[in-house]
Amino acid sequence: MAKKLHCSFCGKSEDEIQKLAAGPGGIHICNECVEVCQTIMHGGGEAVNRAFDPKNWPKERLLALLAPVNASAEGYRDQLQTMVETLRDQGVSWAEIAGSLGVSRQTAWERFS
């Protein structure tokens, strides 16, 4: 059975919305959230809608989202590892990578080597 996809922003499943676009690292955004983003980008929507706050979601939605959110986090970790490895292959120092990450050189080396 295929896993259900969810919007990474509002948590709605693919069954609850019309369209779902995929991004890097397993992140997805639904057509409804794109509309909210467009409103914000055009100067509307002063406050973030309560629908985006997981504290307002029912426990069923939160439980259903644990695996997809974890998969997205793992996807981003993999993407970050690939980026660091690519920078190292290009001769970028651990100090420069650490500076971009806001961590010590030692921390960057331990995390990514």
N, CA, C and O of each residue as an XYZ file, in Angstrom:
452
protein
N       0.844     -1.186      0.000
C       0.000      0.000      0.000
C       0.885      1.244      0.000
O       1.790      1.366      0.825
N       0.625      2.157     -0.918
C       1.416      3.379     -1.039
C       1.135      4.310      0.133
O       0.002      4.438      0.595
N       2.208      4.960      0.604
C       2.043      5.919      1.685
C       1.355      7.167      1.166
O       1.613      7.624      0.053
N       0.475      7.710      1.994
C      -0.229      8.936      1.641
C       0.718     10.116      1.759
O       1.497     10.208      2.707
N       0.645     11.013      0.796
C       1.440     12.232      0.848
C       0.658     13.311      1.578
O      -0.572     13.346      1.534
N       1.393     14.194      2.252
C       0.777     15.279      3.015
C       1.463     16.595      2.677
O       2.640     16.621      2.316
N       0.720     17.677      2.795
C       1.297     19.008      2.667
C       2.183     19.249      3.889
O       1.752     19.043      5.024
N       3.403     19.680      3.659
C       4.351     19.915      4.748
C       4.023     21.169      5.537
O       4.602     21.397      6.600
N       3.108     21.985      5.039
C       2.786     23.247      5.685
C       1.513     23.166      6.524
O       1.498     23.595      7.678
N       0.443     22.614      5.943
C      -0.830     22.554      6.680
C      -1.151     21.165      7.188
O      -2.052     21.001      8.010
N      -0.425     20.155      6.712
C      -0.631     18.798      7.192
C      -1.760     18.029      6.544
O      -2.006     16.878      6.903
N      -2.457     18.641      5.590
C      -3.560     17.935      4.943
C      -3.011     16.839      4.031
O      -1.955     16.985      3.416
N      -3.768     15.730      3.962
C      -3.354     14.621      3.104
C      -3.743     14.908      1.650
O      -4.530     15.811      1.365
N      -3.181     14.128      0.759
C      -3.488     14.288     -0.666
C      -4.968     14.079     -0.951
O      -5.469     14.543     -1.976
N      -5.670     13.396     -0.070
C      -7.113     13.173     -0.235
C      -7.941     14.400      0.150
O      -9.105     14.509     -0.236
N      -7.348     15.320      0.904
C      -8.079     16.483      1.409
C      -7.908     17.727      0.549
O      -8.589     18.726      0.779
N      -7.025     17.690     -0.426
C      -6.742     18.865     -1.244
C      -6.823     18.501     -2.721
O      -6.947     17.329     -3.077
N      -6.749     19.533     -3.590
C      -6.846     19.279     -5.029
C      -5.513     18.888     -5.652
O      -5.440     17.933     -6.425
N      -4.447     19.635     -5.310
C      -3.141     19.400     -5.918
C      -2.059     19.448     -4.856
O      -2.191     20.133     -3.842
N      -0.981     18.705     -5.106
C       0.143     18.654     -4.193
C       1.422     18.662     -5.015
O       1.631     17.781     -5.849
N       2.275     19.648     -4.785
C       3.531     19.761     -5.517
C       4.678     19.293     -4.621
O       4.711     19.602     -3.430
N       5.608     18.551     -5.201
C       6.760     18.030     -4.465
C       7.953     18.961     -4.612
O       8.192     19.539     -5.673
N       8.683     19.089     -3.534
C       9.917     19.861     -3.533
C      11.069     18.992     -3.086
O      10.904     17.780     -2.942
N      12.236     19.580     -2.864
C      13.401     18.793     -2.448
C      13.235     18.241     -1.037
O      12.557     18.835     -0.198
N      13.861     17.104     -0.792
C      13.867     16.533      0.540
C      12.540     16.004      1.016
O      12.332     15.863      2.221
N      11.632     15.707      0.104
C      10.346     15.159      0.505
C       9.351     16.187      1.021
O       8.342     15.831      1.629
N       9.634     17.461      0.779
C       8.708     18.518      1.180
C       7.626     18.634      0.113
O       7.917     18.549     -1.080
N       6.377     18.828      0.538
C       5.260     18.990     -0.381
C       4.453     20.218      0.026
O       4.404     20.588      1.199
N       3.821     20.841     -0.968
C       2.940     21.982     -0.685
C       1.667     21.824     -1.505
O       1.702     21.472     -2.684
N       0.539     22.095     -0.848
C      -0.756     21.940     -1.523
C      -1.182     23.256     -2.176
O      -0.630     24.321     -1.897
N      -2.171     23.149     -3.042
C      -2.682     24.330     -3.747
C      -3.235     25.367     -2.769
O      -3.126     26.566     -3.024
N      -3.828     24.926     -1.653
C      -4.378     25.867     -0.687
C      -3.266     26.679     -0.015
O      -3.416     27.882      0.199
N      -2.167     26.030      0.312
C      -1.046     26.737      0.944
C      -0.347     27.669     -0.050
O       0.147     28.731      0.330
N      -0.307     27.268     -1.321
C       0.250     28.149     -2.348
C      -0.579     29.429     -2.429
O      -0.025     30.521     -2.562
N      -1.900     29.300     -2.348
C      -2.769     30.481     -2.364
C      -2.485     31.391     -1.174
O      -2.442     32.612     -1.320
N      -2.291     30.798      0.005
C      -1.962     31.591      1.195
C      -0.625     32.300      0.982
O      -0.485     33.477      1.315
N       0.345     31.595      0.435
C       1.658     32.200      0.166
C       1.535     33.370     -0.809
O       2.163     34.410     -0.616
N       0.739     33.201     -1.836
C       0.545     34.276     -2.806
C      -0.097     35.493     -2.144
O       0.285     36.627     -2.432
N      -1.048     35.272     -1.278
C      -1.683     36.377     -0.544
C      -0.653     37.112      0.297
O      -0.613     38.342      0.296
N       0.175     36.373      1.010
C       1.213     36.976      1.855
C       2.215     37.751      0.992
O       2.606     38.864      1.344
N       2.624     37.173     -0.119
C       3.602     37.826     -0.997
C       3.047     39.116     -1.612
O       3.809     40.011     -1.976
N       1.739     39.205     -1.725
C       1.119     40.407     -2.270
C       0.682     41.378     -1.179
O      -0.083     42.307     -1.439
N       1.168     41.164      0.043
C       0.925     42.109      1.131
C      -0.263     41.819      2.005
O      -0.568     42.612      2.896
N      -0.941     40.732      1.793
C      -2.094     40.394      2.634
C      -1.724     39.372      3.682
O      -0.583     38.912      3.730
N      -2.649     39.023      4.498
C      -2.443     37.973      5.498
C      -1.388     38.320      6.520
O      -0.332     37.689      6.567
N      -1.666     39.327      7.349
C      -0.692     39.810      8.321
C      -0.223     38.729      9.290
O       0.947     38.712      9.673
N      -1.104     37.842      9.684
C      -0.750     36.802     10.642
C      -0.837     35.434      9.975
O      -1.631     35.225      9.058
N      -0.018     34.521     10.442
C      -0.073     33.159      9.925
C      -1.371     32.525     10.402
O      -1.741     32.636     11.571
N      -2.038     31.876      9.502
C      -3.314     31.232      9.786
C      -3.141     30.132     10.832
O      -2.126     29.436     10.856
N      -4.133     29.991     11.682
C      -4.109     28.936     12.707
C      -3.959     27.549     12.092
O      -3.495     26.625     12.760
N      -4.343     27.394     10.842
C      -4.245     26.088     10.188
C      -2.804     25.617     10.065
O      -2.561     24.421      9.902
N      -1.852     26.525     10.138
C      -0.443     26.162     10.001
C       0.191     25.765     11.330
O       1.333     25.308     11.349
N      -0.520     25.928     12.429
C       0.033     25.642     13.746
C      -0.347     24.227     14.170
O      -1.524     23.956     14.408
N       0.633     23.311     14.271
C       0.315     21.936     14.641
C      -0.389     21.812     15.992
O      -1.043     20.803     16.256
N      -0.263     22.817     16.841
C      -0.952     22.776     18.142
C      -2.464     22.792     17.960
O      -3.200     22.431     18.878
N      -2.935     23.207     16.785
C      -4.368     23.265     16.500
C      -4.868     22.059     15.701
O      -6.058     21.967     15.398
N      -3.978     21.145     15.364
C      -4.364     19.988     14.561
C      -4.858     18.860     15.456
O      -4.375     18.713     16.579
N      -5.809     18.064     14.986
C      -6.272     16.917     15.779
C      -5.175     15.855     15.875
O      -4.289     15.773     15.024
N      -5.258     15.056     16.919
C      -4.213     14.047     17.144
C      -4.103     13.072     15.970
O      -3.012     12.577     15.687
N      -5.200     12.791     15.288
C      -5.163     11.874     14.147
C      -4.264     12.428     13.034
O      -3.494     11.690     12.418
N      -4.376     13.733     12.791
C      -3.537     14.360     11.769
C      -2.075     14.342     12.214
O      -1.189     14.039     11.414
N      -1.821     14.660     13.469
C      -0.447     14.660     13.986
C       0.177     13.272     13.893
O       1.324     13.133     13.469
N      -0.570     12.251     14.287
C      -0.048     10.885     14.210
C       0.212     10.477     12.762
O       1.218      9.834     12.464
N      -0.702     10.857     11.861
C      -0.529     10.519     10.447
C       0.684     11.217      9.838
O       1.274     10.724      8.877
N       1.050     12.362     10.398
C       2.159     13.146      9.842
C       3.529     12.780     10.397
O       4.542     13.195      9.835
N       3.590     12.021     11.475
C       4.895     11.708     12.060
C       5.847     11.073     11.050
O       6.984     11.522     10.908
N       5.403     10.047     10.357
C       6.276      9.362      9.393
C       6.659     10.267      8.214
O       7.839     10.323      7.869
N       5.701     10.985      7.574
C       6.099     11.860      6.471
C       7.047     12.987      6.894
O       7.976     13.320      6.159
N       6.821     13.568      8.060
C       7.710     14.649      8.517
C       9.095     14.085      8.816
O      10.105     14.714      8.501
N       9.142     12.910      9.418
C      10.430     12.272      9.670
C      11.155     11.975      8.358
O      12.365     12.176      8.256
N      10.414     11.496      7.355
C      11.019     11.219      6.046
C      11.560     12.499      5.411
O      12.619     12.481      4.783
N      10.843     13.600      5.573
C      11.328     14.885      5.048
C      12.608     15.314      5.760
O      13.558     15.775      5.128
N      12.620     15.156      7.080
C      13.816     15.518      7.846
C      15.008     14.682      7.403
O      16.114     15.201      7.251
N      14.786     13.388      7.195
C      15.864     12.514      6.727
C      16.313     12.927      5.324
O      17.506     12.920      5.021
N      15.353     13.284      4.474
C      15.684     13.732      3.115
C      16.548     14.975      3.136
O      17.501     15.082      2.364
N      16.228     15.914      4.010
C      17.041     17.124      4.118
C      18.415     16.824      4.692
O      19.405     17.434      4.288
N      18.484     15.886      5.635
C      19.804     15.500      6.160
C      20.664     14.922      5.045
O      21.847     15.242      4.930
N      20.052     14.060      4.219
C      20.785     13.479      3.088
C      21.222     14.560      2.107
O      22.344     14.529      1.602
N      20.333     15.520      1.837
C      20.664     16.604      0.918
C      21.796     17.464      1.478
O      22.703     17.853      0.742
N      21.746     17.757      2.759
C      22.794     18.537      3.401
C      24.129     17.799      3.343
O      25.161     18.411      3.067
N      24.120     16.491      3.601
C      25.340     15.685      3.526
C      25.927     15.741      2.121
O      27.136     15.901      1.958
N      25.081     15.611      1.115
C      25.545     15.665     -0.280
C      26.148     17.033     -0.597
O      27.168     17.119     -1.281
N      25.523     18.097     -0.106
C      26.051     19.441     -0.348
C      27.432     19.609      0.286
O      28.343     20.153     -0.338
N      27.581     19.144      1.522
C      28.878     19.255      2.199
C      29.932     18.426      1.469
O      31.053     18.889      1.264
N      29.577     17.207      1.077
C      30.523     16.365      0.340
C      30.930     17.013     -0.976
O      32.096     16.943     -1.366
N      29.988     17.638     -1.660
C      30.282     18.330     -2.915
C      31.233     19.501     -2.678
O      32.178     19.707     -3.439
N      30.976     20.263     -1.619
C      31.877     21.377     -1.282
C      33.274     20.878     -0.960
O      34.263     21.476     -1.386
N      33.363     19.785     -0.210
C      34.683     19.223      0.115
C      35.390     18.765     -1.158
O      36.593     18.981     -1.306
N      34.648     18.128     -2.088
C      35.225     17.694     -3.365
C      35.738     18.878     -4.173
O      36.664     18.742     -4.972
N      35.126     20.045     -3.959
C      35.542     21.263     -4.661
C      36.667     21.989     -3.929
O      37.076     23.076     -4.337
N      37.165     21.390     -2.851
C      38.291     21.958     -2.127
C      37.936     22.983     -1.070
O      38.817     23.693     -0.585
N      36.665     23.081     -0.700
C      36.240     24.034      0.323
C      36.657     23.488      1.689
O      36.469     22.304      1.973
N      37.215     24.343      2.522
C      37.729     23.918      3.828
C      36.611     23.656      4.821
O      35.492     24.148      4.671
N      36.940     22.865      5.845
C      35.987     22.632      6.927
C      35.662     23.937      7.639
O      34.533     24.138      8.086
N      36.639     24.820      7.747
C      36.419     26.107      8.420
C      35.374     26.939      7.675
O      34.509     27.557      8.295
N      35.458     26.950      6.344
C      34.489     27.726      5.560
C      33.083     27.112      5.645
O      32.089     27.828      5.768
N      33.018     25.784      5.577
C      31.731     25.096      5.710
C      31.146     25.374      7.086
O      29.961     25.685      7.213
N      31.978     25.262      8.116
C      31.525     25.507      9.492
C      31.017     26.933      9.646
O      30.001     27.163     10.303
N      31.721     27.897      9.040
C      31.288     29.286      9.118
C      29.908     29.494      8.515
O      29.091     30.237      9.059
N      29.651     28.833      7.389
C      28.333     28.951      6.752
C      27.237     28.305      7.588
O      26.088     28.745      7.566
N      27.595     27.269      8.320
C      26.623     26.569      9.166
C      26.468     27.213     10.541
O      25.516     26.923     11.266
N      27.400     28.080     10.890
C      27.347     28.719     12.205
C      27.771     27.795     13.331
O      27.302     27.922     14.462
N      28.665     26.861     13.014
C      29.192     25.932     14.012
C      30.715     25.955     13.958
O      31.303     26.580     13.076
N      31.344     25.275     14.901
C      32.812     25.213     14.895
C      33.295     24.270     13.795
O      32.549     23.414     13.319
N      34.531     24.441     13.411
C      35.144     23.577     12.408
C      35.072     22.121     12.866
O      34.742     21.228     12.085
N      35.386     21.896     14.141
C      35.360     20.551     14.712
C      33.958     19.946     14.638
O      33.805     18.775     14.289
N      32.947     20.732     14.961
C      31.563     20.244     14.922
C      31.173     19.857     13.501
O      30.552     18.816     13.288
N      31.537     20.694     12.525
C      31.223     20.389     11.126
C      31.916     19.094     10.690
O      31.302     18.239     10.053
N      33.173     18.960     11.031
C      33.934     17.770     10.642
C      33.317     16.513     11.267
O      33.138     15.502     10.587
N      32.990     16.579     12.576
C      32.411     15.413     13.250
C      31.054     15.043     12.669
O      30.722     13.863     12.562
N      30.274     16.046     12.294
C      28.923     15.783     11.802
C      28.907     15.225     10.374
O      28.055     14.401     10.041
N      29.836     15.668      9.540
C      29.744     15.350      8.111
C      30.851     14.452      7.556
O      30.772     14.038      6.399
N      31.864     14.146      8.336
C      32.931     13.311      7.761
C      32.725     11.849      8.085
O      33.528     11.007      7.681
